[in-house]
């Protein structure tokens, strides 16, 4: 599959280079919308805009839905209002909500007003909730029935409506006030007695999802309970939409992308082929932060300049202590960020986990302190320095474990993304503590 994607990209770029728009048009319009979206995301901006002009108007909406936010925003800025309205026709309302969120202000009202009154109200209900909440990712287009009707009536109703929303495994049961009661799975609908009442065969084991619940929590609930569909309700328990497995897959993908980019300080850089200046601006922020923290570590080293001048071997061995502390802290930090994201780390078990990480740090610290001390003695023929670096390494790994555990919890309480800021803070702490401990012990015992 990967080689096939590469060949599509190679063929497309070759057609563009050879000034063969007909060939390029045939390539992009023959693919599935998701594949075309991938091609667009794999092109530099000038080529991307040229290819977008070749896309058939009938499938522009399907492709826009598949694009990441940044690439979609760039293409939408170049489209006129009429083209955007045409692309929005036939979109699922939850997909349309994603597109509308990326529209320039001048287009938003026009696109919304082009919808039917019913679709307009449903779309507004989605846009009323944060993008990363259950209400923000739900599909407001649901089929609901009362519990006091027979399955035969339900079947006739479905045949008359002629269509079901994509990915619908169940119909929602509500009461007279539109309050959610349960699910009627299509498998039960077609296998049970047609005269059975819907309320008698509905499933009440799947709780509805509050509209304000975080999308990441929704994804965890789907994963842990193997859900395919769930109702979304407002504060009063009124059914307002549904979330299906494909909605959750989008959340999981976005979350994975976010964590990977955040670890490198690249939060939000979805477009690999964005212009040089915009990419440089984004990266410059975290490079600046890293530079500031590096100077902090350098300032600590400068305090011990007289010691380093007299015992040069300490300067040679400094990176060992800082590097080992940084790696040990990163291991704990990564586990903590993942545990928090999956809901495995909570207040009730945090203290036990802290004790465990400290013990792990102590055990690894002891093992590697002995190893490094022996290597130092063998290579530099000084047991005094071996003891100093061994003790410094022990302290560094212990504090790294404590920092890797504590930083994500503190950042989460401060409403700061641990994946984005945790690595920078941890690196600064482990460098400062490692240098200060090693050089401090060296100053005390070797001078």
N, C-alpha and C positions, 0 to 999 in steps of 0.2 A: 504493500500500500504506500509506503514512504517513497519508494523509487518511482511509483506512478505519479505521486504528487510532484516530485522533483522534475519529472519529464514534462508535466503540464507547464510548470514554471519556466523550464528551459525553452520549450516550444513557444510559449507566449512571448518571452523576451526576444527570442530570435525573430519572430514575426514582427515585433515592434521595431527591432533594429533594421530589418529589411524593408520597413515601410510597407507592410502587408496588412492593412487594417481588416480586410475581409477574413484573412486567416485568423487573426487575433480575435475578431468578433465570434467566429465559429467556435474557437476554443472556450472562451468564457461563458458562452450561452449554452454550450452542450453539457456543462458540468452541473452537479448538484449545487444549490445555492451556498451550502457550507463550504464546498470546495472552491467555488469562485471567491467567497469571502477570504479564504486562506490565501489564495493567489494575490488578492488585493493587499492583504496585510504583509505580503512578502515582497512588495515592490516599493522602490523609492517614490516619493510623493509625485514628481512629474509624470512618471510612467503610470502610477496608480490613477491619476486624474484622466490620463489618456485612455486607459482601459475602461474606466467607469463610463466614459462617454460612449463606449461600444456595447455596453450592457443593454439588453432588451428591456424596454420600459416595463413590460409585464412582470418581470422578476426582480426589479430593483428593490421592492419592499421586502421580499424574502431574503435577499442578500444583506440588506441593511440590518435586519434582525440578527444575522449571524456574525456581524463585525464587532470587534471590541469597541469600547466607547470612544477612544481617542480617534481611531480611524474613521468611525462613523461620523463623529463631529466634523472632521475635516471635509468629508464628502458632502455632508448636508450644507455646509457653508457655501459650497460652490453651486448648489442646486437652487433653481427658482421655486417660488411658492407653489406654482401649478404642478411642477414635477413632484414635489414632496407630497402634495395632496393625492396625486395619482398613485404614488408608491404606497401610501397609507391604506388605500382601498383593499379590503379583504384581509388585512392583518388581524391576527388575534389581538384582543384588547390588551392583554398583559404584555405582548410584544410591542404593540403600539405605544404603550406607556413608556417603555424604554426608549423608543425613538423620539417621542415628544419631549422627554427630559433632556435630550441632546440638541433640540432644535434652537436656532436663534430666536430671540423674543419676537421678532417681526413675523415669524411663521406660526408660532404656537397657536394663537387664537384662530387663525385661518384654518388650520388643520382640524382643530377641535370642532369648529363650527360646521365643517364639511360632513360631520358624522350625523347619523340619525339621532333623534332626541334620546332614545333609549341607550344607544351606544355612548352618547356624550355623557350621560349621567353615570354610566358604569365606569367610563374612563376617568372621570373626575373622582370617583370613589377610590380608584387605585392611586391616583396622583395625590390624594389627600394624606397618604401615609408615607413615611420615610422609605427611600429606595431599598434600604437594607432591612426592611421589616417584612413580616408575613403579608401584611396588607399591600406592601409595595411590589411583591412578586406574585401575588395571587392572580388568578384568572376570574374576573367577575361574571363570566358567562357560565352559569351553572343550570342544571336541570333539577328542580325540586318538586316533590309531590307530598301530598298529605298522607298520614299514616292510615286513614280510614277508607282507603280505596283498595280495590282488588288488583292483583297482579295483571289480570286480563285488561283492566282499565288502563293500567300503566303501559302495557304493550301497545294498546291502541293509540294511546297518547304519543308514544315514541314514533310509531309508524306515521302518524299524522304530521308530527313536527319534521320528520324526514331526515334529521341529522343530529349527531351528538358532538359536543366539543371534543377536540382531539385529546387523546389520552385519558378518556373518561372510563374508569373501571366500575364506577358505582353512581347511583342516583341518590340525592340527598333527601332525607325525610324531614319534614318540618311540621309544626303545629299551626294553628290558626293565626298566630302572631308572627309567623316566619322564624320562630325559634328552632334551632337545630335539635333534632331528636336522635338521628342515627343514619346509617348507610344501608342502601339496598344494592348489593352487588349484582351486576348483570348476570353472573353465573346463577345466582339464586332466582333471578327473575325468569330465566328461561328453563330452569329445571324443577321449579316447584309448581304445585297445583295452581292453575290460573285463577281459581276462586279464593285462594288464600289472601288474607289482608296484608298489605305492605308492612304495617306495623308489627305483624307477627313474625316476619322473617327478616326484619332489619337487624343490622349489627350495631350494638350500642357500646362496643368495647373500645372503639377509637374515639378519643376525646377530640373535640374541635380545637383549632389553634387560634388563640387570640390574635387579632390583627396587628397589635403592637409588638408581638414577640419578635425577637431578632431573627433574621434569616438564617444565621449560623446555627441557632438553637433549633430552628425548624429542620435544618439538614441533619442534625444529630438525631432528632426524634425519628425522622424517616429512616435513617440508617439503623438505629437501635431496634426499631419495631417493624422493620421490613414493610413500610407503608408504600402504597402506590398512589394513594389519593387521600386527602384530608380536607375537611371543611374549615373555612375561615369565618370567624364570627366577630362582631363588634363587642363593645363593653356590655351590651344588654343580652348577648347571646343570639342575636339575629344573624342568620346566614347571609354573608355578603360576597362569598367567593369560594374558590377551591384552589388548592395547591396540588400539583401532580409531580410524579417522579422526574419528569423532564425539567420542571422548574427548579427542583432541588439540585439536579446535575449542574445546572448553570451556576448555582450558588457555590457548590463544591469546587468547580473549576475556578471561579473568581477568587475564592478563598485561597486555593493553592497558589494561584498566580501572585496574589497579594503577599503571601508569606515568603515566597521565593524572592520577589523583588525587594521586599522590605528588609530582608537580611543584608542586602547590599546598599540600602539607602536609596532605592529606586522606586519607591512607592508611587504608583500611578503611571509609570512609564510603559504604557501598553504598546506604543508604536515604536518598533525597533528601527524603522526607517524615517522617523521624524527628522525635520531639519536640524542641522548641526547646532545652530544657536540655541534652539529650544531645549535640546537634549543637554547641551553644555550647561545651561542655566540650572536645570534640575539637579544635575550631578554636582555642580559647584557648591550647592548649599551644604551637602554632607561632606564634601571634600574640605570645606571650610571648617566645619565642626570637627572633623578628624584632625585637621591641622592644629586647631586650638588645643585639643586633648593631647596631641603629640608634644606641644610645647610645655604643657603641664608636666608630662613625664620627664621631659628634658630638664625642666626646672628642678625637679627632685634630684636628678643625676648631678646637676651643677652644684648642689649643696655639698656633695661629697667629692668635689673636684680635687682637693688636696689628697684625699685618700687614694683616688685613682692614679694621681701622678706618682705616688710612692709605691703603690702596688698595682702595676699595670695589668697583671693577670685578672684582676677583678673586672676590668673593662672587657676582656675577652670572654668572660663567662657570664656577663650580665644577660645577654639575650636568652641563655638557657633557662634562667629562672622565670623571666617574663613570658617566654613562649610556653613553657609548661603550665604556668598559671592560666594563661589565656585559653589554651586548649581545654584544660580541665573545667574552667568556668563556662566555656562555650557548650560543653557536653551537658552540663546541668541546665544551662539557660535554654538550650534547644528542647530538652525534655520537659521543662516547665512550661514553655510557650505552647508546646503541643498538648500537654496535659490540660492547660487552661482552656485551649480552644475546643478540646473534646469533652470538657466538663468533668475530667477525671480528678482535677485538683480543686478542692474546695476547703472551706474553713475547718470542716470537721476532720480532715485527714492531713492538713498542711503541717501540723507539728510533727506527726510521725514521719512524714516525708523529709522534713528538715533534718531530723535526727539521722535518718538513713543516709542522706547526702553528705552529712558531716562525717559519718563513719566511713563512707566510701572515700571521701577526700583524705581522711586520716590514713586509711589503709594504703591507698595509692601513693600518698605523700611519703609514708614510711618506706615503701618498696623502692620508689624511684629516688628518694633521698640517698639511700644506701648505694644504689647503682651509680648515681652521678658522683657521689663522694669517692667511690672506688675508681671510677674513670679519671677523676681529677687527680687523685694521688698517682695513678699509673702514668698519666701523660705529663703532669706538671711537677711531680715529685714533691708535693707539699701537702702533708696531712692536715695542716691548720686550715688551709683554704678549702680542702675537701670537707672538713667538718662544718665550716661556715656555709658553704653552698648547700650542703645537705640539710642543715637546719633551716636555711632560707627557703629551700624548696618545700620542705614540710609545711612551713607557715603559709607559703604562697598557695599551695593546693588546698589547704583548709579554708583560707579566706576566699579563694576562687569558688569553692563549693557553696559557701555561705552567700557570696554575691550573686552567683548564678541562680540560686534559689530565691533570693529576696527581691532582686531587681524587677522581675516580671510582676510580682505581687504589688510592689510599690507603684509601678507605672500604671497598672490596671486601676488602682485606687485613684490615681491622679487623672484618669481618663486619657492616658497616653498609650498608643499602640506599642506593646512590648516588642513585637517583631520589628518595628521600625527603629526604636530608640535603644532597645536593650543591648545590642551588640556594641554600639559606640560606648555606652556607659561602662559595660563590663570590661572592654579592652582598656579603657582609661584606668579603671580601678586596679585591674590585675597588673598593669605596667607599673603604676605608681607604687603599689604595695610590694611587688616583686623587687623593684629597684631599691626602694627604701629599706626593705628588710635585708637584702643581700649586702648592700653597701653600708648600712647601719651596723650590722653584725661584724662586717669586715673592719670598720673603723674602730669598733669597741674592742675586738679581740686580737686584731693583727697589728695595730699601731702601738 
